[in-house]
Amino acid sequence: VGITKGVGQVHGSIQKAVDACVSGRGDKIIVLPGTYTFSTAALAVNKNGVTIEGLPGKLELTQITTGVQSVGGGGWNTIDVSGEMVTISGINVNNGCHNSGTPTKDAIYVTGQGFTLKDSLVSYATNENSALRGVVLRASHCKVLDTRFDNCIKGGAAVFFDVTSADLRNPVVQGCHFTGVNKDADSNLAIGASA
C-alpha cells in the first residue's frame, strides 16, 4: 500500500496509509493486489479528499474484507467513510458478516459528503439470515458509478439511501450491474431507501 502524493511512502496496512494522509491534500493510496482483512473493526476513512485505488485490471485480486465473521450479536462494516470527497476505485469490497440475527452490517457505510465509488465490486458472504447492505449513503453529492454488486442478501439492498436523518441531495447511481438481486423471491433490492 503506497501513498503516491507528496514524498511517496509505503505502509504495512491500508489503515496506516489512511492515517498517514493529510486531510484535504488529495492524497492517493494505491492498493496492490491481495486480500486485506479487517477482522476486528472497519477500515476507517476519516480524512478529506483521499482516494483509495486498486491497480488497473486487478479488481478481482484486490479485496478489502472483514473475513467471515461469526460473532455473537456483533460484527462491523467493512469500510466506514466519514471523510468528505473520498473516492474508492478498482477495489473488491466484501462484507463477511455471517451471523444470524446480528444488526445490519454494511460493506461501505458513508457519512462523508461527496463520496464516489467507481469501477469496483461489492460482494457479500453467503448468509440468508442477515439483512446486509452494499453501500449505505447518509450524505449528499455521493456517486456510485460502474460498480458490480454480487449476491444481494435477503432483506438487504445493494445501494441503500438512509433518509431518516441524512441530507441526500444530488445522489447518482449510474452504469451499475446487480447480480443475484431478488433471487428466490428473497425480497432483496438493487436500490432501497428508508421511509
Residue pairs with C-beta under 8 A, 6 or more apart in sequence:
1 10
1 11
1 12
1 13
1 14
1 16
1 17
1 29
1 30
1 31
1 32
2 8
2 9
2 10
2 11
2 17
2 29
2 30
2 32
3 9
3 11
3 17
3 20
3 21
3 27
3 28
3 29
3 30
4 28
4 30
5 25
5 26
5 27
5 28
6 22
6 25
6 27
9 17
9 20
11 17
11 20
13 36
14 29
14 31
14 36
14 43
14 52
14 64
15 38
15 43
15 44
17 29
18 29
18 43
18 44
18 45
18 46
18 47
18 50
18 52
21 27
21 29
21 47
21 50
22 47
23 47
23 48
23 49
23 50
23 83
24 47
24 48
24 49
25 49
26 49
26 51
27 47
27 49
27 50
27 51
28 50
28 51
28 52
28 53
29 50
29 51
29 52
29 53
30 53
30 54
30 55
31 52
31 53
31 54
31 55
31 62
31 64
31 91
32 55
32 62
33 54
33 55
33 58
33 61
33 62
34 61
34 62
34 63
35 63
35 65
36 43
36 63
36 64
36 65
37 65
37 66
37 67
38 64
38 65
38 66
38 67
38 76
38 78
39 66
39 67
39 69
40 76
41 76
42 66
42 76
42 77
42 78
42 79
42 80
42 109
43 64
43 78
43 79
43 80
44 80
44 82
45 52
45 79
45 80
45 81
45 82
45 83
45 86
45 112
46 80
46 82
46 83
47 83
47 86
48 83
48 84
48 85
48 86
48 112
49 83
49 84
49 85
49 86
50 83
50 86
50 87
51 86
51 87
51 88
51 89
52 86
52 87
52 88
52 89
52 91
53 87
53 88
53 89
53 90
53 91
54 62
54 89
54 90
54 91
54 92
55 62
55 90
56 90
58 90
59 90
59 91
59 92
59 119
59 120
59 121
60 92
60 121
61 92
62 90
62 91
62 92
63 91
63 92
63 93
63 94
64 78
64 79
64 91
64 92
64 93
64 94
65 78
65 93
65 94
65 95
65 96
66 75
66 76
66 77
66 78
66 94
66 95
66 96
66 97
66 105
67 96
68 96
68 98
68 125
69 75
69 76
69 96
69 97
69 98
69 99
69 125
70 98
70 99
71 99
71 102
72 99
73 99
73 101
73 102
73 103
74 99
74 102
75 97
75 99
75 102
75 103
75 105
76 97
76 105
77 95
77 105
77 106
77 107
77 108
77 109
78 93
78 94
78 95
78 106
78 107
78 108
79 88
79 93
79 107
79 108
79 109
80 109
80 111
81 88
81 108
81 109
81 110
81 111
81 112
81 115
82 111
82 112
83 112
84 112
84 113
84 114
84 115
84 139
85 112
85 113
85 114
85 115
86 112
86 114
86 115
86 116
87 115
87 116
87 117
87 118
88 108
88 116
88 117
88 118
88 120
89 116
89 117
89 118
89 119
89 120
90 119
90 120
91 120
91 121
92 120
92 121
92 122
92 123
93 107
93 108
93 120
93 121
93 122
93 123
94 107
94 122
94 123
94 124
94 125
95 105
95 106
95 107
95 123
95 124
95 125
95 132
95 134
96 124
96 125
97 105
97 125
97 127
97 130
97 132
98 125
98 127
98 130
99 127
99 130
100 127
100 129
100 130
101 129
101 130
102 130
104 130
104 131
104 132
104 133
104 156
105 130
105 132
106 132
106 133
106 134
106 135
106 136
106 160
107 122
107 123
107 124
107 132
107 133
107 134
107 135
108 117
108 122
108 134
108 135
108 136
109 136
109 138
110 135
110 136
110 137
110 138
110 139
110 142
111 138
111 139
111 166
112 139
113 139
113 140
113 141
113 142
114 139
114 140
114 141
114 142
115 137
115 139
115 142
115 143
116 142
116 143
116 144
116 145
117 135
117 143
117 144
117 145
117 147
118 143
118 144
118 145
118 146
118 147
119 145
119 146
119 147
120 147
120 148
121 147
121 148
121 149
121 150
122 134
122 135
122 147
122 148
122 149
122 150
122 158
123 149
123 150
123 151
124 132
124 134
124 150
124 151
124 152
124 153
124 156
126 151
127 153
128 153
128 154
128 186
129 154
130 153
130 154
130 155
130 156
131 153
131 154
131 155
131 156
132 153
132 156
133 156
133 157
133 158
133 160
133 192
134 149
134 152
134 156
134 157
134 158
134 159
134 160
135 144
135 158
135 159
135 160
136 160
136 162
137 144
137 159
137 160
137 161
137 162
137 166
137 168
137 171
138 162
138 165
138 166
138 168
139 166
139 167
139 168
140 167
140 168
140 169
140 170
140 171
141 169
141 170
141 171
142 168
142 171
142 172
143 171
143 172
143 173
143 174
144 159
144 172
144 173
144 174
144 176
145 172
145 173
145 174
145 175
145 176
146 174
146 175
146 176
147 175
147 176
147 177
148 176
148 177
148 178
148 179
149 158
149 159
149 176
149 177
149 178
149 179
149 181
149 190
150 179
150 180
151 179
151 180
152 158
152 178
152 180
152 181
152 182
152 183
152 188
152 189
152 190
153 186
153 188
154 186
154 187
154 188
155 186
155 187
155 188
156 188
156 189
157 188
157 189
157 190
157 191
157 192
158 176
158 178
158 181
158 189
158 190
158 191
159 173
159 176
159 190
159 191
159 192
160 189
160 191
160 192
160 193
160 194
161 168
161 171
161 191
161 192
161 193
161 194
162 168
162 193
162 194
163 193
163 194
163 195
164 194
164 195
173 191
176 190
178 190
180 188
181 188
181 189
181 190
182 188
182 189
